[in-house]
Amino acid sequence: MTILAIILGIIVLAILAILALAASRPDSFVVQRSTDIAAAPETVFALIDDFHKWRDWSPWEGLDPDLKRKMSGAERGRGAVYEWDGNKKVGSGRMEIVEAFVPSKVAIKLDFFRPFEAHNVAEFTVLPQGQASRVNWMMRGPAPFMTKVMQTVMNFDKMIGKDFEKGLASLKAIAERG
């Protein structure tokens, strides 16, 4: 009986430690990655503010061959909407461009419904660098307590950041091809 009580005590202490660590985490998160692209800002911007073109470079597009997509609203830029529903790798959600300043910024309201609910903002900035462009992809959002608990065992920056890096590499390849 004493060994069982010790084991139970250790489990309770571990849970309390995780909860305390989670409680100490910030109430929001930010993930961002950048790359330089040898293309004019207008070329890069045109690939970002048109959801129809995301199929060519988005890191999530190839994860579900049966992904259901629905585009609505504006054709591109502010008011354009992209909704998706797919397998467990891509889940379901909705994006809406809420700001589009040619050729420097696109802000997107990003709502995930499945596998977990989250409401974030993604922002792309495209800055001229001579004849090239510096592209920054950033996502920020609230970190409710359950997200903080998940972050004690998962590195969101690393997990989401690798997808951003893959997407930026594809965006770069397409933009530089012209």
BELVEN-V519157 format. One record per pair of residues at least 12 apart in sequence whose ideal C-beta (glycine too) atoms are under 7 Angstrom apart, sorted by sequence separation. I is the first residue (numbers start at 1). J is the second residue. D is the distance in Angstrom with one decimal. If there is no record, write none. Layout:
BEGIN
{{I	J	D} {I	J	D}}
END
This chain:
BEGIN
{{96	108	6.7} {109	121	6.4} {110	122	4.9} {69	82	6.8} {70	83	4.4} {81	94	6.7} {82	95	4.7} {95	108	5.1} {96	109	4.8} {108	121	6.9} {124	137	5.6} {95	109	7.0} {107	121	6.3} {108	122	4.4} {69	84	5.4} {81	96	4.8} {95	110	5.3} {123	138	4.9} {68	84	6.7} {107	123	4.9} {67	84	6.0} {68	85	4.6} {80	97	4.7} {94	111	4.7} {122	139	4.7} {68	86	6.8} {79	97	6.7} {93	111	5.5} {105	123	6.9} {106	124	4.5} {52	71	6.6} {67	86	4.1} {78	97	5.5} {93	112	4.3} {105	124	6.9} {120	139	5.5} {121	140	5.6} {51	71	5.8} {77	97	6.0} {78	98	6.7} {93	113	5.5} {105	125	5.3} {120	140	6.4} {121	141	6.6} {78	99	6.5} {91	112	6.2} {92	113	4.8} {104	125	6.3} {120	141	3.2} {139	160	6.6} {64	86	3.8} {78	100	4.8} {92	114	4.5} {104	126	5.5} {119	141	6.5} {64	87	4.4} {67	90	6.1} {73	96	7.0} {77	100	4.0} {91	114	4.3} {103	126	5.8} {104	127	6.8} {118	141	6.2} {91	115	4.8} {64	89	6.1} {50	76	4.1} {63	89	4.3} {64	90	5.0} {49	76	5.3} {63	90	5.1} {88	115	6.1} {137	164	5.0} {49	77	5.1} {54	82	7.0} {51	80	5.5} {110	139	6.9} {60	90	5.2} {137	167	6.9} {51	82	4.0} {137	168	6.1} {135	168	6.4} {135	171	6.9} {49	97	6.4} {49	100	4.9} {45	102	6.1} {49	106	4.9} {45	103	3.9} {48	106	5.0} {42	103	4.5} {41	103	4.0} {41	104	6.6} {48	124	5.0} {45	126	5.3} {44	126	5.1} {41	126	4.6} {41	128	5.2} {44	133	4.9} {44	135	5.9} {41	133	4.7} {36	129	6.3} {39	132	6.8} {40	133	6.7} {38	132	4.8} {39	133	6.0} {37	132	6.1} {36	132	5.7} {37	133	4.8} {36	134	5.6} {37	135	5.7} {34	134	6.4} {35	135	5.6} {34	135	6.5} {34	136	4.5} {60	163	6.9} {32	136	6.1} {33	137	5.6} {59	163	4.4} {32	137	6.5} {32	138	3.8} {59	166	4.1} {30	138	6.5} {31	139	5.1} {59	167	4.1} {58	167	5.8} {30	140	4.5} {57	167	6.1} {29	140	6.7} {28	140	6.4} {29	141	6.3} {28	141	6.6} {57	170	3.9} {28	142	5.5} {29	143	5.0} {57	171	4.5} {27	142	6.5} {28	143	5.5} {27	143	5.7} {26	143	6.3} {57	174	5.5} {25	143	6.5} {56	174	5.7} {22	145	6.5} {25	148	4.3} {47	171	6.0} {31	156	6.4} {22	148	4.0} {25	151	5.9} {31	157	5.2} {22	149	4.4} {29	156	6.0} {44	171	7.0} {47	174	6.2} {33	161	5.6} {47	175	6.1} {31	160	4.5} {22	152	5.4} {31	161	5.6} {18	149	6.6} {21	152	5.1} {33	164	4.0} {44	175	4.9} {33	165	5.4} {43	175	5.2} {31	164	6.8} {35	168	4.4} {18	152	5.2} {33	168	6.0} {37	172	4.7} {39	175	4.0} {35	172	5.7} {39	176	5.5} {37	175	5.1} {38	176	5.1} {37	176	6.3}}
END
